[in-house]
Amino acid sequence: MKNKTVAAWLAFLGGPLGLHRFYLCGMGDMLGWLLPLPTALGLYGIERVQQNGVDDQWSWILIPLLGFTMAGCALNAIVYGLMTPEKWNARFNPSIPTDAAPGRTNWATIGAIVLALLLGTTVLMSSIVFSFQRYFEYQIEEARKISQ
């Protein structure tokens, strides 16, 4: 049986590695195997910033991949946590009654939802701000070069 609380926490904490997908869909889930790719690319972008500084243009693309992956997994945690027990059990536990315990919401589920909402939005907004700020600073620098 697939527990809603476990799935929400796995999506929040281990989502960028695909852990929630493996828990819910099994080890053969293609999306679960693909999720570590943008995560690794984003971590590589962070490494590039540490080595080359914030003017590295590849990091402007790579770092938001990590942020968007983390925000998407936080959104999955929220969706899983807010799913009704009937819908949860019908989708992930079709062999048990729709009002069975694995689909019920408890305080641990609410904790996952709250933290996913808090950190997911923070990471998403930070990723967007980083990308746009670096892009517009680059545009200003290029405009100054052209005008001189």
C-alpha positions in Angstrom: 0.0 0.0 0.0 1.2 3.5 -0.9 1.0 6.0 2.0 0.1 9.6 1.1 2.2 11.0 3.9 5.3 9.1 2.8 4.8 10.1 -0.8 4.5 13.8 0.2 7.7 13.7 2.2 9.5 11.8 -0.5 8.4 14.3 -3.1 9.5 17.2 -0.9 12.9 15.8 0.3 13.9 13.3 -2.4 11.9 14.5 -5.3 14.9 15.9 -7.3 16.3 12.3 -7.2 13.0 10.8 -8.3 12.4 8.9 -5.0 8.6 9.7 -4.9 8.2 8.4 -8.4 10.0 5.2 -7.5 7.9 4.8 -4.4 4.6 5.3 -6.3 5.3 3.9 -9.7 8.1 1.4 -9.2 11.7 1.3 -10.4 10.7 1.1 -14.0 9.3 4.7 -14.0 11.1 6.7 -16.7 10.4 10.1 -15.2 11.9 8.9 -11.9 15.1 8.0 -13.8 15.1 11.3 -15.7 14.6 13.6 -12.6 18.3 13.4 -11.4 19.5 14.8 -14.8 18.3 18.4 -14.3 19.3 18.1 -10.7 22.8 17.2 -11.6 23.0 19.9 -14.3 21.9 22.5 -11.7 24.5 21.3 -9.2 27.1 21.6 -12.0 25.9 25.2 -12.6 26.5 26.0 -8.9 29.9 24.5 -9.2 30.6 26.7 -12.3 29.6 29.8 -10.4 32.0 28.9 -7.6 34.8 28.4 -10.1 34.1 31.1 -12.7 32.1 33.7 -10.8 28.5 34.9 -11.4 29.4 36.2 -14.9 29.4 32.6 -16.2 26.6 32.4 -18.8 26.1 28.7 -18.6 25.3 28.9 -14.9 22.4 31.3 -15.8 20.8 28.3 -17.6 22.0 25.4 -15.4 21.2 26.8 -11.9 17.5 27.4 -12.6 17.2 23.8 -13.8 17.9 22.7 -10.2 15.5 25.3 -8.8 12.7 24.4 -11.2 13.1 20.7 -10.5 13.0 21.3 -6.7 10.0 23.6 -7.1 8.2 21.1 -9.3 8.8 18.3 -6.7 7.6 20.6 -3.9 4.4 21.1 -6.0 4.0 17.3 -6.3 4.3 17.1 -2.5 1.5 19.7 -2.2 -0.7 17.9 -4.7 -0.1 14.5 -3.0 -0.8 16.0 0.4 -4.0 17.7 -0.6 -5.4 14.8 -2.5 -8.6 13.3 -1.0 -8.3 9.9 0.6 -10.8 8.5 -1.9 -8.9 9.8 -4.9 -5.5 8.8 -3.4 -6.6 5.2 -2.7 -8.4 4.9 -6.1 -5.3 6.0 -7.9 -2.4 4.4 -5.9 -4.2 1.7 -3.8 -6.9 0.4 -6.1 -7.2 -2.9 -4.2 -8.3 -1.5 -0.9 -11.4 0.5 0.2 -11.4 4.1 -0.9 -11.5 5.4 2.7 -8.6 3.3 4.0 -5.9 4.7 6.2 -3.0 5.1 3.7 -4.9 7.9 1.9 -5.8 9.9 5.0 -4.2 13.2 5.9 -2.5 13.6 9.3 -0.3 16.3 10.9 2.8 14.8 9.2 1.2 15.3 5.8 0.3 18.9 6.7 3.9 19.5 7.7 5.1 18.3 4.3 2.6 20.5 2.6 3.6 23.6 4.6 7.3 23.1 4.2 6.9 22.3 0.5 4.9 25.5 0.0 7.4 27.6 1.9 10.6 26.2 0.4 9.2 25.5 -3.0 8.1 29.0 -3.6 11.3 30.4 -2.2 13.4 28.2 -4.6 11.2 29.0 -7.6 11.4 32.8 -7.0 15.1 32.7 -6.4 15.7 30.7 -9.6 13.7 33.2 -11.6 15.3 36.2 -10.0 18.9 34.8 -10.5 18.3 34.1 -14.2 16.6 37.4 -15.1 19.0 39.5 -13.1 22.1 38.0 -14.7 20.4 38.2 -18.2 19.5 41.8 -17.8 22.9 42.7 -16.4 24.5 41.1 -19.4 22.2 43.0 -21.8 23.2 46.3 -20.1 26.9 45.4 -20.4 26.5 44.6 -24.1 24.5 47.8 -24.7 27.3 49.8 -23.1 29.9 48.1 -25.4 27.8 49.0 -28.4 27.3 52.6 -27.4 31.0 53.3 -26.8 
